[in-house]
């Protein structure tokens, strides 16, 4: 699988693309575009809109990190002796 697609894979079940990661990445890209548009092209970005996208990015990143360190589900896995 290409490295770009593997970034969006869920670490919990590893069978598909995680919507949390995709939404977080899109919110990050919106913040990045807004930042550069304001910095280089003089566009005025509404502060509340920018803050909202930033909060979505921070929350998504925090949930993804917490998901990585969360305890794995071992109830459904068979015990091999």
C-alpha positions as CSV (number, residue, x, y, z in Angstrom):
1,X,0.0,0.0,0.0
2,X,1.3,3.5,-0.8
3,X,2.8,5.4,2.1
4,X,0.2,8.2,1.8
5,X,-2.7,5.8,2.1
6,X,-1.1,4.0,5.1
7,X,-1.1,7.4,7.0
8,X,-4.9,7.3,7.0
9,X,-5.3,3.6,8.1
10,X,-6.9,3.0,11.4
11,X,-4.6,1.6,14.1
12,X,-7.4,-0.2,15.9
13,X,-8.7,-2.6,13.3
14,X,-6.3,-2.0,10.4
15,X,-8.9,-2.9,7.8
16,X,-9.6,0.5,6.3
17,X,-9.2,4.2,6.2
18,X,-10.0,6.1,9.4
19,X,-12.4,8.9,9.0
20,X,-11.0,10.7,12.0
21,X,-7.6,10.9,10.4
22,X,-9.0,12.0,7.0
23,X,-11.0,14.8,8.7
24,X,-8.1,15.9,10.8
25,X,-5.8,16.0,7.8
26,X,-8.4,18.1,5.8
27,X,-8.8,20.5,8.7
28,X,-5.0,20.8,8.9
29,X,-4.8,21.6,5.2
30,X,-7.6,24.2,5.6
31,X,-5.6,25.9,8.4
32,X,-2.4,25.8,6.3
33,X,-4.0,27.3,3.2
34,X,-5.7,30.0,5.3
35,X,-2.4,30.8,7.1
36,X,-0.5,31.2,3.8
37,X,-3.4,33.1,2.1
38,X,-3.3,35.6,5.0
39,X,0.4,35.8,5.2
40,X,1.3,36.1,1.5
41,X,-1.8,37.2,-0.4
42,X,-3.4,39.5,2.2
43,X,-6.7,37.6,2.5
44,X,-8.5,38.3,5.7
45,X,-9.6,35.0,7.3
46,X,-12.4,35.1,9.9
47,X,-10.8,34.4,13.3
48,X,-13.7,32.2,14.5
49,X,-13.5,30.1,11.4
50,X,-9.8,29.6,11.7
51,X,-10.1,28.8,15.4
52,X,-12.8,26.2,14.7
53,X,-10.6,24.4,12.1
54,X,-7.7,24.6,14.5
55,X,-9.8,23.0,17.3
56,X,-10.9,20.2,15.0
57,X,-7.3,19.6,14.1
58,X,-6.1,19.5,17.7
59,X,-8.9,17.3,18.8
60,X,-8.4,14.8,15.9
61,X,-4.7,14.7,16.6
62,X,-5.3,14.1,20.3
63,X,-7.8,11.3,19.7
64,X,-5.5,9.6,17.2
65,X,-2.6,9.7,19.7
66,X,-4.8,8.4,22.5
67,X,-6.0,5.6,20.2
68,X,-2.4,4.6,19.6
69,X,-1.7,4.2,23.3
70,X,-5.1,2.7,24.3
71,X,-5.2,-0.9,25.5
72,X,-5.9,-3.3,22.7
73,X,-9.0,-5.5,22.7
74,X,-7.8,-9.0,23.7
75,X,-11.2,-10.5,24.5
76,X,-12.0,-11.7,20.9
77,X,-8.5,-13.1,20.2
78,X,-8.0,-16.8,20.8
79,X,-5.4,-18.0,23.3
80,X,-2.9,-20.3,21.8
81,X,-1.2,-22.6,24.2
